[in-house]
Amino acid sequence: MLAFNPNHGAGTGLPGETLSEIHDMLSLALDATESPRGYTQTLREARSYLRTALRRTEKLMGVRA
């Protein structure tokens, strides 16, 4: 099991703290666009891109989702 290491950066040239901030911002963006009434096609696509970016950030951070 991979453990979260905020100082790792996964060889990306970015400090782990930066990756953590990006992760938090992506999560907040998903939360902000959440709607109980459903989504337009455009918003559904945008949320899909956010989820993909979030997964990739987690992979760079070494976090198991």
Phi and psi in degrees as a GROMACS rama.xvg file:
@    title "Ramachandran Plot"
@    xaxis  label "Phi"
@    yaxis  label "Psi"
@TYPE xy
-85.0487  135.086  LEU-2
-101.087  149.475  ALA-3
-71.0767  128.166  PHE-4
-127.514  101.758  ASN-5
-64.7046  -14.1619  PRO-6
-100.628  6.1412  ASN-7
-77.6439  -58.9905  HIS-8
75.0853  -7.61211  GLY-9
52.1295  34.4262  ALA-10
69.0063  18.0582  GLY-11
-89.207  -8.87417  THR-12
87.7019  -4.48979  GLY-13
-104.17  137.246  LEU-14
-66.7175  152.143  PRO-15
-55.9458  -32.6209  GLY-16
-63.6829  -38.8076  GLU-17
-64.6938  -43.7388  THR-18
-62.6114  -38.1135  LEU-19
-64.2718  -39.82  SER-20
-66.1482  -41.7451  GLU-21
-62.4223  -43.5005  ILE-22
-57.9153  -46.7087  HIS-23
-63.1894  -40.6917  ASP-24
-66.6397  -39.8712  MET-25
-64.0089  -41.3984  LEU-26
-62.8143  -43.059  SER-27
-64.7345  -38.1658  LEU-28
-64.3057  -40.2933  ALA-29
-63.5686  -44.0259  LEU-30
-62.143  -40.7581  ASP-31
-68.4139  -26.4662  ALA-32
-97.9171  5.13913  THR-33
-69.3181  138.122  GLU-34
-141.967  128.89  SER-35
-74.223  -13.0563  PRO-36
-94.2423  4.99385  ARG-37
96.9465  -178.945  GLY-38
-132.847  148.693  TYR-39
-72.7404  165.023  THR-40
-59.4025  -41.3316  GLN-41
-62.8009  -45.4428  THR-42
-68.7886  -37.0977  LEU-43
-60.6788  -42.6238  ARG-44
-66.532  -42.55  GLU-45
-61.9497  -42.2805  ALA-46
-64.9747  -33.9203  ARG-47
-63.442  -43.0634  SER-48
-63.341  -39.3775  TYR-49
-63.0975  -44.4683  LEU-50
-63.0629  -39.6171  ARG-51
-63.5875  -45.2277  THR-52
-63.022  -38.7135  ALA-53
-63.9677  -44.8376  LEU-54
-61.991  -42.0563  ARG-55
-66.1912  -37.6301  ARG-56
-64.5282  -42.9079  THR-57
-61.4569  -38.8657  GLU-58
-64.3492  -43.0166  LYS-59
-63.0514  -35.0888  LEU-60
-78.2123  -14.5005  MET-61
80.7922  24.2939  GLY-62
-93.563  133.628  VAL-63
-89.2309  119.482  ARG-64
